[in-house]
Amino acid sequence: MEPGPSRTKGQKSRRAEWRRTPWALDRALDPGEGTKALGLATLEVLARSGLARTEELELFDIAWKSVSGERERRGH
């Protein structure tokens, strides 16, 4: 049985989101504050999209905590 159009569209959306995720994670973990802010903002949008699975949300949370902990250590 062939998937319907909505399923195919959903699969394409998830693949597109997953391609954005490594890009956003790389930027979120960048030492530059502007680049880091852009990455974190992108992760937030991806997390709210409704397309992220539980595992991906956990990955976003780990990145966010990593960045937050680093900022606290540096006194920001």
SEDREN-834121 format. One line per field, with one value per residue: residue in three letters; z, x, y of N, C-alpha, C, O in turn; residue number from 1. Coordinates in Angstrom, 2 decimals. Example, Ala and Ser with C-alpha at 12.3 -4.5 7.8 and 13.67 -1.06 7.14 Angstrom:
% residues 2
r	c(ala, ser) .
n_up	c(7.80, 7.08) .
n_east	c(13.19, 12.85) .
n_north	c(-5.69, -2.25) .
ca_up	c(7.80, 7.14) .
ca_east	c(12.30, 13.67) .
ca_north	c(-4.50, -1.06) .
c_up	c(7.80, 7.87) .
c_east	c(13.20, 12.90) .
c_north	c(-3.30, 0.03) .
o_up	c(8.46, 8.04) .
o_east	c(14.24, 13.41) .
o_north	c(-3.32, 1.14) .
k	c(1, 2) .
% end
This chain:
% residues 76
r	c(met, glu, pro, gly, pro, ser, arg, thr, lys, gly, gln, lys, ser, arg, arg, ala, glu, trp, arg, arg, thr, pro, trp, ala, leu, asp, arg, ala, leu, asp, pro, gly, glu, gly, thr, lys, ala, leu, gly, leu, ala, thr, leu, glu, val, leu, ala, arg, ser, gly, leu, ala, arg, thr, glu, glu, leu, glu, leu, phe, asp, ile, ala, trp, lys, ser, val, ser, gly, glu, arg, glu, arg, arg, gly, his) .
n_up	c(0.00, -0.85, 0.65, 1.65, 0.40, 2.57, 4.46, 3.08, 2.73, 5.42, 6.03, 4.37, 5.52, 8.06, 7.31, 6.23, 8.51, 10.07, 8.63, 9.18, 11.87, 12.64, 11.65, 13.23, 15.79, 15.57, 15.41, 17.82, 19.64, 19.08, 19.82, 19.43, 20.42, 18.91, 16.85, 18.38, 19.59, 17.33, 16.60, 18.90, 18.82, 16.46, 17.15, 19.06, 17.50, 15.88, 17.86, 18.66, 16.42, 16.22, 14.78, 15.76, 17.31, 20.42, 21.12, 19.68, 20.85, 23.36, 22.69, 21.85, 24.30, 25.79, 24.41, 24.87, 27.69, 27.91, 26.72, 28.38, 30.84, 30.23, 29.78, 32.34, 33.76, 32.66, 33.59, 32.45) .
n_east	c(0.84, 0.58, 1.85, -0.27, -0.78, -0.56, 0.97, 3.37, 4.09, 4.47, 6.65, 8.59, 8.75, 9.79, 12.28, 13.44, 13.51, 15.31, 17.65, 18.15, 18.68, 21.40, 22.83, 21.83, 22.58, 25.39, 25.85, 24.73, 26.55, 28.79, 31.58, 31.20, 29.13, 26.97, 26.57, 26.00, 23.59, 21.92, 21.89, 20.66, 18.16, 17.18, 17.04, 15.03, 12.81, 12.65, 12.07, 9.54, 8.06, 6.58, 7.31, 9.54, 10.82, 10.68, 13.30, 14.83, 14.07, 15.17, 17.88, 18.09, 17.61, 19.84, 21.89, 21.09, 21.33, 24.06, 25.13, 24.02, 25.20, 27.87, 27.80, 27.14, 29.43, 31.24, 30.32, 28.14) .
n_north	c(-1.18, 2.17, 5.18, 7.89, 11.30, 13.17, 11.83, 11.49, 14.16, 14.85, 13.24, 14.36, 16.87, 16.23, 15.20, 17.49, 19.08, 17.60, 17.95, 20.59, 20.52, 19.55, 21.73, 23.84, 22.90, 22.89, 25.64, 26.52, 25.56, 26.99, 29.15, 31.89, 34.53, 35.67, 33.81, 31.57, 32.40, 32.51, 29.78, 28.64, 29.91, 28.84, 26.13, 26.32, 27.04, 24.74, 22.84, 23.63, 23.11, 20.82, 18.66, 17.46, 14.59, 12.77, 11.94, 13.74, 16.14, 15.73, 15.78, 18.47, 19.67, 18.85, 20.18, 22.82, 22.98, 22.54, 24.82, 26.77, 26.13, 26.66, 29.42, 30.32, 29.58, 31.33, 33.66, 35.10) .
ca_up	c(0.00, -0.99, 1.62, 1.12, 0.25, 3.83, 5.08, 2.33, 3.07, 6.77, 5.98, 3.77, 6.53, 9.08, 6.74, 6.12, 9.86, 10.54, 7.97, 9.88, 13.24, 12.83, 11.39, 14.42, 16.90, 15.36, 15.74, 19.25, 20.40, 18.61, 20.87, 19.16, 21.03, 17.89, 16.19, 19.38, 19.73, 16.14, 16.72, 19.94, 18.33, 15.46, 17.90, 19.69, 16.46, 15.52, 18.96, 18.68, 15.14, 16.31, 13.99, 16.50, 18.13, 21.81, 21.15, 19.17, 21.88, 24.39, 22.14, 21.93, 25.72, 26.19, 23.83, 25.58, 29.02, 27.72, 26.45, 29.59, 31.83, 29.79, 29.99, 33.78, 34.18, 32.20, 34.27, 31.64) .
ca_east	c(0.00, 1.37, 1.44, -1.06, -0.05, -0.25, 2.08, 4.58, 4.42, 5.00, 7.98, 9.47, 8.95, 10.70, 13.64, 13.94, 13.83, 16.50, 18.80, 18.39, 19.09, 22.86, 23.24, 21.50, 23.40, 26.75, 25.87, 24.43, 27.75, 29.87, 32.01, 30.75, 27.81, 25.95, 26.34, 25.35, 22.20, 21.21, 21.68, 19.67, 16.86, 16.75, 16.64, 13.74, 11.79, 12.52, 11.42, 8.12, 7.43, 5.70, 7.88, 10.64, 10.48, 11.14, 14.76, 15.39, 13.85, 16.18, 19.13, 18.03, 17.71, 21.23, 22.65, 20.70, 21.94, 25.50, 25.40, 23.66, 26.24, 29.08, 27.60, 27.21, 30.84, 31.96, 29.76, 27.17) .
ca_north	c(0.00, 3.40, 6.20, 9.01, 12.56, 13.84, 11.11, 11.83, 15.54, 14.82, 12.65, 15.36, 17.93, 15.70, 15.13, 18.87, 19.53, 16.92, 18.58, 21.86, 20.26, 19.61, 23.12, 24.61, 22.43, 23.41, 27.06, 26.68, 25.22, 27.85, 30.08, 33.26, 34.77, 35.88, 32.53, 30.73, 32.86, 32.08, 28.34, 28.37, 30.36, 27.86, 24.93, 26.59, 26.96, 23.33, 22.13, 24.01, 22.81, 19.66, 17.57, 16.84, 13.44, 12.84, 11.83, 14.99, 17.15, 15.47, 16.29, 19.93, 20.03, 18.66, 21.30, 24.05, 22.93, 22.67, 26.24, 27.53, 25.88, 27.36, 30.85, 30.57, 29.46, 32.52, 34.82, 35.84) .
c_up	c(0.00, 0.01, 0.92, 1.07, 1.57, 4.55, 4.39, 2.65, 4.47, 6.82, 5.40, 4.78, 7.61, 8.57, 6.64, 7.51, 10.34, 9.87, 8.65, 11.26, 13.42, 12.61, 12.65, 15.62, 16.78, 15.77, 17.23, 20.10, 19.97, 19.72, 20.65, 19.66, 20.00, 17.19, 17.12, 19.53, 18.54, 16.20, 17.74, 19.51, 17.31, 16.14, 18.55, 18.68, 16.06, 16.61, 19.00, 17.44, 15.21, 15.51, 14.72, 17.34, 19.52, 21.89, 20.69, 20.18, 23.02, 23.95, 22.21, 23.37, 26.21, 25.67, 24.58, 26.96, 28.93, 27.54, 27.69, 30.67, 31.50, 30.05, 31.47, 34.27, 33.78, 32.81, 33.45, 32.14) .
c_east	c(0.89, 0.91, 0.68, -0.25, 0.33, 0.91, 3.40, 5.02, 5.02, 6.42, 8.98, 9.76, 9.92, 12.12, 14.24, 14.32, 15.12, 17.75, 19.13, 18.98, 20.61, 23.40, 23.02, 22.35, 24.84, 26.83, 25.61, 25.66, 28.98, 30.29, 31.54, 29.33, 26.70, 25.57, 25.60, 23.88, 21.36, 20.91, 20.62, 18.27, 16.30, 16.30, 15.28, 12.61, 11.56, 11.79, 9.93, 7.36, 6.44, 6.22, 8.99, 10.11, 11.08, 12.66, 15.41, 15.22, 14.85, 17.54, 19.19, 18.23, 19.15, 22.09, 22.35, 21.36, 23.46, 25.88, 25.11, 24.72, 27.53, 28.96, 27.70, 28.65, 31.62, 31.39, 28.82, 25.79) .
c_north	c(1.25, 4.46, 7.32, 10.28, 13.22, 13.14, 11.45, 13.24, 15.61, 14.26, 13.63, 16.47, 17.48, 15.63, 16.53, 19.39, 18.88, 17.49, 19.91, 21.64, 20.27, 21.02, 23.95, 24.20, 22.94, 24.87, 27.30, 26.42, 26.03, 28.82, 31.52, 33.48, 34.95, 34.60, 31.58, 31.11, 32.42, 30.58, 27.99, 28.78, 29.36, 26.58, 25.13, 26.49, 25.50, 22.55, 22.42, 23.57, 21.66, 18.47, 16.84, 15.69, 13.62, 12.82, 13.13, 16.12, 16.97, 15.98, 17.81, 20.39, 19.90, 19.81, 22.58, 24.10, 23.11, 24.13, 27.07, 27.36, 26.61, 28.85, 31.20, 30.52, 30.70, 33.80, 35.67, 35.63) .
o_up	c(0.77, 0.22, -0.23, 1.64, 1.69, 5.17, 5.05, 2.84, 4.70, 7.57, 5.89, 4.86, 8.04, 9.29, 6.94, 7.66, 10.96, 10.49, 8.68, 11.77, 14.32, 13.31, 13.09, 16.39, 17.77, 16.41, 17.82, 21.18, 20.44, 20.50, 21.61, 19.35, 20.18, 16.95, 16.70, 19.60, 18.70, 15.88, 17.48, 19.79, 17.30, 15.74, 18.58, 18.98, 15.91, 16.30, 19.34, 17.41, 14.35, 15.57, 14.36, 18.01, 19.75, 22.64, 21.24, 20.36, 23.59, 24.75, 22.58, 23.63, 26.97, 26.40, 24.90, 27.36, 29.78, 28.14, 28.03, 31.33, 32.39, 30.49, 31.84, 35.12, 34.47, 32.58, 33.71, 31.58) .
o_east	c(1.85, -0.29, 0.94, 0.84, 1.42, 1.74, 4.42, 6.21, 5.98, 7.27, 10.11, 10.89, 10.77, 13.06, 15.42, 15.35, 15.95, 18.82, 20.30, 19.70, 21.08, 24.32, 23.91, 22.80, 25.43, 27.80, 26.21, 25.80, 30.09, 29.44, 31.48, 28.44, 25.60, 24.39, 24.68, 23.02, 20.21, 19.80, 19.77, 17.29, 15.11, 15.29, 14.46, 11.56, 10.42, 10.97, 9.14, 6.13, 5.56, 5.64, 9.34, 9.08, 11.89, 13.26, 16.43, 16.11, 15.33, 18.28, 20.21, 18.94, 19.63, 22.92, 23.27, 21.89, 24.06, 26.84, 25.87, 25.09, 28.21, 29.92, 28.26, 29.04, 32.56, 31.91, 28.70, 24.84) .
o_north	c(1.34, 4.62, 7.66, 10.35, 13.78, 13.80, 11.67, 13.49, 16.35, 14.75, 13.73, 16.95, 18.25, 15.96, 16.72, 20.06, 19.54, 17.50, 20.30, 22.50, 20.98, 21.45, 24.67, 25.05, 23.36, 25.28, 28.20, 26.99, 25.77, 29.26, 32.30, 32.69, 34.42, 34.33, 30.88, 30.23, 32.01, 30.16, 27.14, 28.08, 29.07, 25.99, 24.21, 25.90, 25.06, 21.68, 21.54, 23.64, 21.53, 17.39, 15.71, 15.80, 14.52, 13.59, 13.56, 16.94, 17.96, 16.56, 18.39, 21.36, 20.74, 20.36, 23.34, 25.14, 23.76, 24.61, 27.98, 28.33, 27.11, 29.48, 32.24, 31.32, 31.09, 34.89, 36.86, 36.18) .
k	c(1, 2, 3, 4, 5, 6, 7, 8, 9, 10, 11, 12, 13, 14, 15, 16, 17, 18, 19, 20, 21, 22, 23, 24, 25, 26, 27, 28, 29, 30, 31, 32, 33, 34, 35, 36, 37, 38, 39, 40, 41, 42, 43, 44, 45, 46, 47, 48, 49, 50, 51, 52, 53, 54, 55, 56, 57, 58, 59, 60, 61, 62, 63, 64, 65, 66, 67, 68, 69, 70, 71, 72, 73, 74, 75, 76) .
% end
